[in-house]
Structures are given as structure tokens and as C-alpha cells.
Amino acid sequence: MLGANGVGKTTLLKMVATLLLPDQGRIHVDGYDVEQEPRRARERVGYVLADERSFHWRLNAENNLLFFARLDGMDVPSAKRRIAFLLERLDLMSARERPFGQYSTGMKHRLAVARALLMRPRVLLMDEPTRSIDRGHAAEVWRLVREEIEEVEGCLVVVTHQVQEALGLCNRVSILADGSIAIDTSADSLGRFTSDLDGFTVSVRGLAASDMETLRDCEGICDVRLASHMAGEQVLEVWTANGEEPLASFLNAVTSTGATVCSLQRATPLQGVIERLIAHGSNGTAENGHYEPVLPGATS
Amino acid sequence: MTAAAAYFHRDFRVAWSYRFSFFVQNVSMIFSLVTLRLIADLFGSQQVDALAPYGGDYFSFVLLGVGLSFLAYPVLQSFPDAVRGAQTTGTLEAMLLTRTSPALIIACGGLYPILIAVLQLITFVSIGALVLGAQVELANLGLVFLVLALTMATLAGIGLFSAAFVIVFKQKDHFSTGFLAIAFLMSGVMYPTSVLPGWIEPLAPLIPITHTLELARQLLLESADGSSIAFHFAALGAFSLLLPIGLAVLAYAVRVAKRAGSLAQY
């Protein structure tokens, strides 16, 4: 699930997880209505919350997970075995005795993944699960998630701002705009449709809002958007016209404003994808209440 | 039971990480006991008519009053505090995602402070009786525990109303503080209700703790009066219906917050 900030991605996940009730319409999880049979629905759902604070800070990782496992009705010996397996796979075993409050942001997110997988859910909801996880650990998170989902023949719903991540993980991609699904298409057709969209994500420190226009004026840059603020860093999404060509001049422009470049990653610009899809969607067809764009090269 | 055990384990672990606070709390309880003993000694062997129905010993009288009032605050406040704490630390949504029902999650959140309060009450009265000379009889202990259970059900019911208020209105309610202030004045914590001004005294039975204190004193201070005990038990039993009503109100409040999308807001 892709979409700009505030379009309702997290709200939708929370409704599926029974944390919110829909104003209208119905949501079924594995056949169970979330409003009529919330407990049955919850039994099938694992949810990686975007809120990294959602653990008890004075407890260590093991006791935190044990608490949630017991609320889920798991007996202590089974819970401990499952917790040990998940902590091992997520590279948190050596830190299992450390209080959660001493965990780094990435470790907190990995622990949230462990909690969501505790009960082997058939529907796994993940809200930007890897945004603070380094590449190596993120790859292991996805490997584990794939294995777990395949084992129960379940499904995975991921909210992400990273188009590559969505394309690599999923077979369907929905794009939300203004609180509804604007585009619902296959990952294959989306990948082909956006293959010529180039860009990168740059994390910087100390960039003034007024400097954004300067960066947008760089040669070869289509657009620059502030994607998020995280741990004092501003994450910029940069959409280029010619691949990596304008990269050097763009980075020079960033440093000339006095800002510091923290990290750089090649990424398809989400905003570019959304704008192109929605613009193109006016030629599409309506299917099951959602808009299915006719994309160049798409297969049915 | 599994949910309750999970909460006990969690809260014990958290409390153990604040050992100094636990130590200070218990030492201050000893200081309170000694203070009460010294105040009681001011009366010496003077006979006070109002205390005659309770055996005449002020220290024994006030020991039970203050001890039981110590129980009231944790029972009233633990539920709204558990909700508020879970909202501010961000754990409420994570707990509500589990298979335990939302009302049970919030109800279990208040259990540990209540258990500790009961243990402190028992310690408080035991030290008062065994070390500082309070004249407490244990013949009716079974009935005393029934009084405690009905009292806790009543206060927990009120506490669940408070928790529902926190969930819907996103702010700490001051009901518990106000309730305790009124209870301290009118229910006979420090003095018998018979010394209250004439226009206040008829209001005393409207406070649940009034019946708790009357029953506890009649059962533990050798002054049990059958008809009076039956009346106070009936009153306390009626008040204890607040517990299921509180649970229903809490479940409704959770639903309102889910509909409004404000469950985790504070």
C-alpha cells in the first residue's frame, strides 16, 4: 500500500486490525467481520505498528514478548520457545536481557516484527516496518516474514513509502489518495509502468525549508520532496530526469546550503509514481469499486 | 487467568525495577502507624462515648479506618491510571491487538496495584495489632474478607467508570480525588459518623466506604450487632453491582473511542 502522508494508510490497517471501527462499509479478515466478530478477526492478524514506543521500556525484550504472548493465550513454555526462535532470527538474541528503553530505533522495529509474528498470523499487517532498519537486517526481516507467511499460507499487507520494497515483496499494489484506493494494480504492471522513473532518497541534517526551492532548481532534477523527519534527519525524495546523472550537482547543492548529507539510496520516487498513475488512471476501467489503470505493457 | 497472570508478571517486573520507591512507600506506612499510635496515646484511658460501640480504643478504631482508606485510593485510581499509562507509553494499541478482550485488558491493568494495596492493608493492621497494641479480634476473619471483596468490587466499579472517562475524554478525571476527600470527611475514617453534624450524618450511608468501615470495625473490634451487620452487608452488596455496570460502561467507551479513532490519543 503506497500513498503520501495522511491519506489513510495507517487508518485502513488499524480498521483491519480492529483498533478502529469503519464509519461505513465492511471489512472481513479471513471471512470474519471485524465489527461483528472482532476477536476472531484479531486471532488471524499480526500487526507491526508504526509506533516504536509500543513496548514496556523497563522490561527486557524477552519479558515484553512474553507479556504479549500470554495476553494472546500462549502457555509460557511454548511462548519462550517461539520468542527464542524469533529473537535469534531477528538478531536480537544477544540483546534479549537488555531493557527495551536501551534499544536503538532499528532494534525496536525488529522487536515489533517479532511480536507481530508470535502467533503465526494468517494476515500480517506491517506499517513501514523497515524504515529504521539497516539493509542487512531489513533483508533478514523480509526473509523471515516470507517464510512465516508461506508456512501458514497467509497474506501480507505492507504500508511503505519505498516503491522498490513494494515491488519486491508484493504481487498487488494499492495507491491511496484522499482516503480511498485510487489505484489497485499488479506489482508487475506497476514495475513496468514506472521503470523509467529514476530517483534517490537522501537523508540530510540541517536543511532549511527555504533551501528546497534551490534544490528543485538543480539541473536534471524533476522534483524534491520532504518525505519524512526521523531522528533529526530530513529524508528527501528526489525525482530525476536522467538517472544518476544529476546526482553530483544535487549533492553539491545540498552541501552548499550548509546541510550535511547522512545517507543516500537509489529509489523510485513515490510521488512521481503516484502522479503518473493517477494521471494515467483517467484512461482506466473501474473494477470491484477500485480503479484499475490500463498501464502500458500490463498483462491481465 | 492467563491475562491476569501476564499483568502480575509484567507489573511485578516493572515494580522491581523501582525497588527504592517500593521501600520508601513501606517505610512511610510505618511512620503513619507510629503517628496514629501517638495521637491515640493523647487520649490515654479517657472514655469517649462515640467510641464505645467500637470497643472504646481509639487506636484500634483509627487503625482500621486509615488502613481501609489506604486501600480505597489504589482501587479507585488503578484502572484510569492503567489506561492513561498505556496511552502515554504507547502500549495500549499493542495490548488491544491481542486476543484478550479490551475490557479485560483494562480491568487486568489495575489488578497489581490492588493486590499490593491489600497486602499493605494486611501488613498495616498486623503491625498495628502485633507491635503497637491494637485490639483486633480474628474470630470473624472470613466475613472480613467478604467485606473486603465487596468493597473492592464497588470501588473497582467506580474506577472502571473513571477509566471509561479517560478513554472517551482523553483527560485524567478528578473524580477519585473528590470521592476520597468526601469519603474521608463523611465515612468515619478518623472518627465515628455519629460525631458528624446533624445535616451531614444522613448522607454518610451514601458513601460505600461507610459500610465497609462499620462492618470491619464491628467484625474485628468485638462489637458485632447482627441486624446492623445485615444492613451494612446489604448496602455494600448493592454498591458492588457497580462492578458489572462499570465493565459494561468501559466496553462501551472502548467502542466509542474505536469509532472516533481516538483510542490511543491522550
Chai-1 contact restraints between the chains, C-beta under 6 A:
chainA,res_idxA,chainB,res_idxB,connection_type,confidence,min_distance_angstrom,max_distance_angstrom,comment,restraint_id
A,A17,B,L97,contact,1.0,0.0,6.0,A-B,restraint_1
A,L19,B,E93,contact,1.0,0.0,6.0,A-B,restraint_2
A,L20,B,K258,contact,1.0,0.0,6.0,A-B,restraint_3
A,L20,B,G261,contact,1.0,0.0,6.0,A-B,restraint_4
A,L21,B,K258,contact,1.0,0.0,6.0,A-B,restraint_5
A,L21,B,R259,contact,1.0,0.0,6.0,A-B,restraint_6
A,R42,B,R99,contact,1.0,0.0,6.0,A-B,restraint_7
A,E43,B,R99,contact,1.0,0.0,6.0,A-B,restraint_8
A,Y47,B,L97,contact,1.0,0.0,6.0,A-B,restraint_9
A,D51,B,G90,contact,1.0,0.0,6.0,A-B,restraint_10
A,R53,B,G90,contact,1.0,0.0,6.0,A-B,restraint_11
A,S54,B,G90,contact,1.0,0.0,6.0,A-B,restraint_12
A,S54,B,T91,contact,1.0,0.0,6.0,A-B,restraint_13
A,S54,B,A94,contact,1.0,0.0,6.0,A-B,restraint_14
A,R58,B,V14,contact,1.0,0.0,6.0,A-B,restraint_15
A,R58,B,S17,contact,1.0,0.0,6.0,A-B,restraint_16
A,L59,B,R13,contact,1.0,0.0,6.0,A-B,restraint_17
A,N63,B,R13,contact,1.0,0.0,6.0,A-B,restraint_18
A,F67,B,A6,contact,1.0,0.0,6.0,A-B,restraint_19
A,F67,B,R10,contact,1.0,0.0,6.0,A-B,restraint_20
A,R70,B,T2,contact,1.0,0.0,6.0,A-B,restraint_21
A,R70,B,A6,contact,1.0,0.0,6.0,A-B,restraint_22
A,L71,B,A3,contact,1.0,0.0,6.0,A-B,restraint_23
A,L71,B,A6,contact,1.0,0.0,6.0,A-B,restraint_24
A,L71,B,T98,contact,1.0,0.0,6.0,A-B,restraint_25
A,L71,B,T100,contact,1.0,0.0,6.0,A-B,restraint_26
A,D72,B,T98,contact,1.0,0.0,6.0,A-B,restraint_27
A,D72,B,R99,contact,1.0,0.0,6.0,A-B,restraint_28
A,G73,B,T2,contact,1.0,0.0,6.0,A-B,restraint_29
A,G73,B,R99,contact,1.0,0.0,6.0,A-B,restraint_30
